[in-house]
Amino acid sequence: MNKNTYITTAIPYVNGTPHIGNALDYLLADIWTRYQKQNGHNVRFQIGTDEHGNKNAMKAAELGLTPQDYVDQAHLPFKAMAEKVGASYTDLIRTSDMHHKAAVQYIWNLLKPHIYKDRYEGWYCTGCEQFYTDKEVAETEGLCPNHKKEYEHLSEENYYLRASDFTDRIRQAIESNEMEIVPEFRKNEILALIKDGVKDVSVSRPRKSLSWGVPVPDDPEHVIYVWIDALSSYITALGYPDKPDWQDYWPANVQVIGKDILRFHAITWPAILLGIGAPLPQKILAHGFINIGGGKISKTVGNIVSPDEIIDTYGLDAFRYFFSMHIPTQEDGDFTWEKFEKAYNGELANDLGNLVFRVGNMINRYQAGVIGDAPQGEHDMQEYHEAMKNLEFNKAIDSVWATVRSLNKYIDDVKPWMLAKNKDTDQDAEGHLSEVLSHCVGNLLQIGDLLVPFMPNTANAIHNTFESGIVKLPEGVLFPKIHLHTEANLAKKTNVS
């Protein structure tokens, strides 16, 4: 069995500020990575930045920098964000790297039998770096819904990838789950998009229209367009094509992306891979968006939520808990400060934090801190492992919380403090008490194991507290209750950046 596994995340443009969607990409990929490592796999986990294109060149010019100097600075906040959310990535790919640029030109040359030149007449959005049909422009009344700007009308000669050459193969890979698209309803959306065939895609822009990018081999008047450049990063990060061990990890086991870029990953990317003779990724996880109070995140509305603020205020594991438990992995989710604080105080501080100290304190008081033989793995966690396998991380951590609540109920029902009180009058009470507390410790250690992918610091604290045989309670409370976002304070939070 191959123990090498590979997970990728979408590479964001560096001209913006890292946002909650980027943080979600990194978090979901990290949960999967830690779970695979826990199960004995060697994991490579890629993050990266898309550093070419007009948006970056224009921003550099604004700042009086060369494009390269600008992206050398601009990629750093994305790297910092990945580290802030605890992402244990192994590879950071930048599309301005010399190796990547040479590899993209190599890929272009392999694709030449499927590339042709044609004139493009139509609409374009610089913000999206995407071409749009007359129908799409009409549907949005001539205004890009993402950037609130009018589309440009272009007439230019471009190179095209004859992606239509691969229609049957792409359709068959999706239908058979050779390349599985998760969730299922997203798979059906893609199949509907290609029901009349895969459309050919523009893969270059004239240099006069796009100056900052990888030149087309043998035609310096054209620059390779974003999708061949950016999508190829998933394999160039592994050392494609000149480092043979790239094949030890490709195809990717999971590619994590937002639902808005699924069509490029499920149609254009497979066409490129098929064109160069490389295997298709095994799974594409297209997660949903995070809304704020039921509405879309918008700078204009001022409802932007910063992952930094959440982590700095409540701690990393609290951030990881909420966005894995309360944001459905495969659908849109909703964040409000009230929901977050309710989950923090009720589920983290009360359900789990209090449970750890409750059990530890009873062992200190009744057994001088000595833990009896603690049987582990008593709960059947098939539901947990099935959810992890299906990339439904919210369901997996919810099943852990069912165990947390069950253990709290067990303690309330059994009342260990009453057994301790009766030790002098009931000869069986002491043995029963030791058994009860050992059962609690065994369950907590199992909870700690299951939380490793989600809340690594908390998992570590649970193991440090109980696994040595002597209780070592952590200094301070695991999740001290916080009431910062009361109604009186929320008015101040409308413009979190």
N, C-alpha and C positions, 0 to 999 in steps of 0.2 A: 504493500500500500504506500502511495506517495505521501510523505509527511510534509512536503513543501506546499505552502499555500500563499496566495497573493490577493490582497485587497487594494482597491484603488479608490481615490476620491476625485471629484471634478476639480479642475484647476481654474480658480477664479481670475478674472482680469485684475491687474494690480492697481488700476487707476481709481478704484473705489476704496471704501473703508470696510474691513472685515465685519460681517454682520451675523445675525443669529442663524441664518441659513448655512453659512460656512461652518459655524460652530457645530451645527447639527450633523453636517457631513462628517466632520472629524470625530465627533462623539460616536456616531453609529458604527463607523469603521473601527474605532478603537474598541468598542464593546465586542465586536466580532473577533478582532485580533486577540484580545486577552482571553476570550473563550477558547479559541483555537490553540493558543499557547498552553493553556491549562490542560488541554487534551493532547498534548505532546507533539503539536505541529510546529514546524519552522515557518515563521510568517514574515513575509515582506509586505510592508504597509506604506503605500505611496501617497504623498501629498505634493502639491506643486503650484506654480503660478503661470498664467498666460501673459506673456510680456511683450508680444508684438501687437501691431494694429494701430490704426489712426488715433484712437482715444489716448493711448499711451504717448504717441508722438506729439499730439497736440498739448497734452498736459506737460510734457517735458519742455516744449517750446514756451509755454506760459511761465514756467519756473526758470527759464534761461539755462536749461540743462541739456546735455545730449540725451537721446532716448536711453542709451545704456546706463548712464549715470542715474537717470531717473528711476529705472526699474531696479537698479541695484539697491536703492533706498526703499522703493515702494513694495517690494516683495516681503520685506521684513515684518510688517504688521501681521501678515497672513501666517508666517512661520510662528510668530509670537502667539497668535490666537490658537493655533493647533496645540502648542505647548501649554497654553493656559487651561485648555479643557482636558489636559492629561493625555493627549494622543501620543501613543508610543510608536510613532512612525519610524520607518527605517530608511526611506528614500524621499528626498525632496528634489523634484525636477523643475528646472526653470527653462522656459522655451528659448531664452537668449543664451543658454549654455552652448558652447562650441560643439560639443559632442551631439547634442540634440539637433542642432541646425544641419550638421553633416548627415545625420541619420534621416532627417526629413527629406533631404535631397536624394538620398539613396532610395527611400520609399517612393518618391516621385518617379525615379527612373524605372523602378519595378512596375509601377502603375501605367507606364507609357502606352502599352497596348490598349488601355481602356481610357485614354485621355485624348480629347480632340478640342479644336478651337472653334468658337462660335461667338456671334454678337449677342450681347444681352441688352434687352430693352425692357425696362421696368423699374420697380421701386426698391429702395434700399434704406435701411435704418443704421446709421453709424453706431448708435448706442448698442444695438443688438448685434451689430456686425453680421447682418442677415438680409437676404433678398426676400421680397414679398410679391405675391401674385396680385393681379388686379382685384381678384375676388377678396383676398385677405385685406387689402387696403380699403375696399368698399365697406367691408364688414366693420372696420374700425373707424370709418368716416375720415380716412386720410390721416389719422393721428395714431402714432405708435402708442399702444396702451401702457407699455413699460416705461417709456421715456417722455410721454406727453409732448412729442415733437412730430412735425409733419415729415412724412417720408420724402426722400430725395428721388427725383426721376433720373435714372441713369441710362446712358447708351454707351456701351463700351464692349471691346472685344476681350473675352476671357477664355481661359482653358476650362474645360468641363471634364468631370469624371463620369464615364458612362456607367453609373451605378445600376442602370437598368439591366446591364449584363448579368447581374447577380440576383435579380428578382426572385426566381424560383428557389435558389439556394437559401436566401434570407428568409423567405416565407416558410420554407420547410424547417429551418433551424428554430424559428420562433414557435411554429405549431407543435413541433415534437419536443419542445423544451430542451433541445440541445443547447440553445442559448435561452435560458429561462428568464422571462421578464416578470418581476414581482413588484406589485401585486397583479393578480390575474386580469383585473379589469383594465390595467394599463396595457397588458399584452393584447387584449382585444382592440384597444384604441389603435395600436400600431398596425395590427392586421387589417383594420378598416382603412387606414391611411394608404396601405400598399395594395389594396384589393385590385386596383387597375394597373399595378406595376410600380416599381421603384422609379422615382424621377431622377434624371441626371442632375448633378450638382456642380455649381461653379466652384473651382478650386484654385483660382488665381484672380488677381486684380492688376491692372496696369500700374507700373511703378509711379506714374503721375498721380494715381488715385490712392496708392498705398505704398509709402516709401519705407516704412519700418517693418521689416519682415525678412523671411528667408527667400533669396532669389530663386526663380525657376531655373533649373539646370539648362544650359544652352540657350536661354532666352532672358538676359538680364533686364529686359524691359517689362518683365512680369514678376510679381511677387506671389509666393505660395499663400493661399488664403487660409484663414484661421482654422478651419475644421481639419484639414490634413495636418497642419502644424500642431494644433492643440491636442487632437485625439491621439496622435502618434506618441505623445508623451508617456502614455501608459506602458508602452514597450521600450521606448528609449530610456526610461527610468531604470529598467532592468539591464541596460547595456546593449540593447538591439542596435545594429546587427552584428557588431564586431566582438562582443563578449559572449562566447558560446553558452555560458551558464544562464543567459536570459531564458532559455528554454526549460530550465529547471523549475521556473516559477510561472511561466506563461503556458496555458491560458489562465487569466485571472479567475479566481473562484467566485469573487463578488466584486462588482463595480458599483459604488455608491454615488448616486447623482440626485439632483432635484428633478421633479416631474417635468419642469419647463424645458429641460434639454434632453428629454428621453428620445425624441425622434432622431437626433443626431447620433446618439449612442446605440440605438436599436436599428438604424437604417444605414446612415453614412459610415459609421465606424465598422460595421460588419463588411460593407462593400470594400473598404480599404484593406481590411484583413484578408478577405478572400482574394483580392487583387494581388496581394504580395505573398499569398500561400501560407498565411499564419492561421492558427486555430482561433475560433471564436471564443469570447468569454463565456464562462459557464452560467453566471447569473448577473442580471442587472437589477439592482434595488433602486426603484424610483420613489423616493420619499416625498411626502407632501410639503406644504408650506406651513409656517407658523403664523397664525393671525394674532392680533393683539386686541383682546376684548371683543372678539367677533368680527373685527375689521382688518383689512390688509395693512401691513406695515407701510407707513408713508412718511417721508421727511416733511411733506407739506402739513399733514395732520399733526405731526410731532409725537407720534406714538412709537418711536424707535426704542427698542430695549437693548441695552448693552450686556453681552455675556460677561464682560469685565466687571461691571457693577454687581451683577448677581453673585459672581464667584467671590469678589472682594468682600461683599457684605455677608453672605451666608455660607461660604466655603465651597470648595470644588465638588465634593460628593453630593451636596444638596443640589447644585446645578445639574450634575449628571443624573441624580435620582429623578428630578422633576421632568427633565426632557427625555428620559427613557421611559418613565412610568406614565406620565400624564400627556405626552404628545404621542399619538399612535404612530408607530414606525412607518406604516404604509399609507397613511391618510393625512389630511390636514389636521392640525392641532391648534389649540388656543392658549395663550398666556395672558394672565392678569396678575398683578402683584398680590391681589387678594387670594387667588387660587394658589399661587406659589407659597404664600405665607401659611395658608391653611394646611397645605401638604407638609410644609416644613415642621410646623408646630405639632400637628396631629399625628402624622405618619412617621416622621423622623425622630422628633424629640420624644413624643409620648410612646408610640408603638415600639420603636427599636431602641433608641437611646436609653429610655427608662428601663426597658427590659434587661439590657446588658448590666446596668448598675444594680438593678433589683436582684438579679441572680448572683452577681458578684458579692454584693453586700450580705446576702443570706449565707453564702458559703463562708465569708469572713466571720460572720457572727456565730454561726452554728457549728462550723467545722474548722475553725481557726485557719481558714483560707485554703484548706487541703481539699482538692477535688477527687472524688472517687472515680472508679472506672467509668468513663463516659462513652456509652455506645453511640456510634455515629451512623448516619445514613439511614435513619429509621423511616423517614418520609419518602414515599415513592415520588421521585422528581421527573417522571417520564414526561409530564406536561411541560415542565421547564425545558427539558432537552428538545422536545418536539418543537416548541415555540422558537428556540434558538436556531434550530435547523431550518425553520420556515422564515427566518428573518423577521419574526414578530417579537421584537425585544420587549415591548410594553407588556405583552402577555407573559413573557418569561419572568420579568421582575414582579409582576402582579402575583404570580404563583409563589414567589418567595415571600411576598407580604402575607399571603394566606397562611404560610407557616409561622410567620411572626405573630399574627393575630391568634392563631391556634395555640401557640405556646403561652401567650399572655392569658388566654382563657383557661388553659390547663392549670396555671399557677393560681388563678383566682378560684378555681374549682377545688383543687387539692389542698390549698392553704398550708404551705410548708411551715409557716409561723405557728400554726396550731399543733403540728407534729412536734416542733421544737419545744413547745410549752408542755406537751404531755410526755416528754422523754422520761421524766422521773417516775411517772405512774403507769406508763405503758411500755413494756419491754420490747415490743415490736416497732415502736415509734422511731427510734434512732436509725434502725436499718431502713425503714420506709423513707425517712427523711433523706438519707444519703442516696437512696435509689432515685427519689424525686429530683434532687438537685443534680445528680449525674445525668439524668434524662434531659434536664434543662440545658446543661452544658453541651451534651451531645447534639442537641437540636441547634444551639447557637453556633457551634462549630460548623455544622452543615450549612446554616444560613450564611456564615462567613465565606464558606467555599463558593456558594452560589452567587454571592455578591461581588466576587473578585472581578468579573468583567464590567460590572456597573459602577461599583463604589469601592475602588481598590484600597483607599485609605481606611475606610470603615471596616472592610474585610480584614485588613491587617490589624486594626485595633482589637477586633473581636478575637482573632487568633492569639495576639499577644496577651490578652486578658486571661484566656482559659487553657491554651494548649500545653503549657508547661507542667500542669498538674497542681500548680499553686496559683491562686488568683492574683493577678497584677492589674488592678483597676487603673485605667488611664487617668492622668491628671486632668481635672476639669470634666465637664459634661460633654458627651459626644456631640450632641446637638442642643446647645443652649437655646432656650426659647427667645424669639426675637419678634418684636412688634414695631417695625419701622414703617410699614406701609399701611398705617391706619388711615381712615378717611381724611383725617386732618392733614396728613402728610401727602396724600395722593395728588393733591393739586400741584405740589412741587415737582411731581414726577412725570408731568405730561410731556416734558422735552428731554427725556433721557437720551443721550447720544453715545 
